[in-house]
Amino acid sequence: MYTYFVMGLKGFVLFAAKVWSFICYCIRRQIRSVIQHQTVRYEILPLSPLSKHRLSIVKRKTLVLDLDETLIHSHHDGVLRQTVKPGTPPDFVLKVTIDRHPVRFFVHKRPHVDFFLDIVSQWYDLVVFTASMEIYGAAVADKLDQGRGFLKRRYYRQHCNLDYGSYTKDLSAISNDLSSVFILDNSPGAYRAYPDNAIPIKSWFSDPTDTALLNLLPVLDALRFVSDARSVLSRNLHLHRLW
């Protein structure tokens, strides 16, 4: 009788521990969601007649977006040194097959990325350009797009150039008018051939208080009014060496 009692008690303790772990996981996920995706505002005021006229005489520009460490961060099964604190819940999990092996990617969205995409999609034609494999990059882009249709145009690893052991991105493949296309990327090496067409951004891995995407909105708001994006972005070449 005593043995059955001890076994039952052990079973109850194990069950209670699992329930408590699940509750803690849900709480951490909810807290993280609140911190990362707290309500933010960027006032989009009605354009003045002069601003409307200015927009009407300049070409609508294309904003090229990198994925990893720019809009999201992910890690997969078997990674030895995670950059995300163990137990931090991902925003979504992707299950893909690479070389006939199933792989799970745990994807974390950079704070305010959904709000950022909502806003800039009103100003620019958006293009995803990632050095990642298509099977992974396409799945991430689908999750970020959420069926809204503003991330339809995409470029992947096979569209990159291999230069000195690293992948570079050819912006001329996206548009032959380099005055109206620019890239947001955490890796200066990816756009080394087009420094005048780039906005650098600090690599993001796990900081829930990061506001880099929000901080870029005033710049992107103003940049759509210029006739040549390079006339502005070329003034910030010193920033490309920071990250």
C-alpha positions, 0 to 999 in steps of 0.5 A: 500500500505504501509503495503505491502511495509513494508511486502515486505521489511521485506521479502527481509531483511530476504532473504538477511540475509539468503543469507549472512549467507550461503555465510559466511558459505561457506567462513568459510568452505573454509578457514577451508579447506585451513588451515586444508588441506594445501599442505604438503610434507613428502619426501619418498626417494628411499630406499637404497639397505641396507634399502631394505634388512632390510625390506625384513627380517622383518615382515610387521607390522600392525598399529591399528588406533583409530577414535574418537579424534585420527583421527576425532572428531564428535558431534551429534544432541542434544549435549548440550556442543559442543567442536567445535565452533558453526558455524564451518562446518563439513567435512561430516555429517553422518545420522544413525539410533540408536535404531530406532531413526535417528541421525546426526553426524557432523564429523570433520577430524583431520588436515592432516589425509588424507595425513597421511593415504596415507603415512602410508598405504604404510608402514603398514597394517591398522586396525581400532579399535574403541570403538564406535558402528559399525553403526557409526564407519563403516560409518566414516571408509568408509569416511576416506577410500574413496574407496581406500581399505586400511581400510577394516579390522575393529573392533568395540565396540562389539570387546572391553572388558569392564574393570572397566567401560571402553572399552579396546582393545585386540590387540592379537585379531588382531595378535598373534604376538605382536612384529608386531602390535601397536596402535595409540590411544588418550586414554591410558585406551584403551590399558592399557594391551599393553602399549609396543604396543602403540603410544600415541597421544593428543586428538583432538577436533577442533584445525585447526593448529594441526600437531600431525599426521604429527609429527608422520610420521618420527617415523612411517617411522623408526619403520617399519624397526625394528624387534620388535616394542616393543623394541622402544615403551617400551621406551616411557611409560612415555608419556602415562600419559600425556593425 
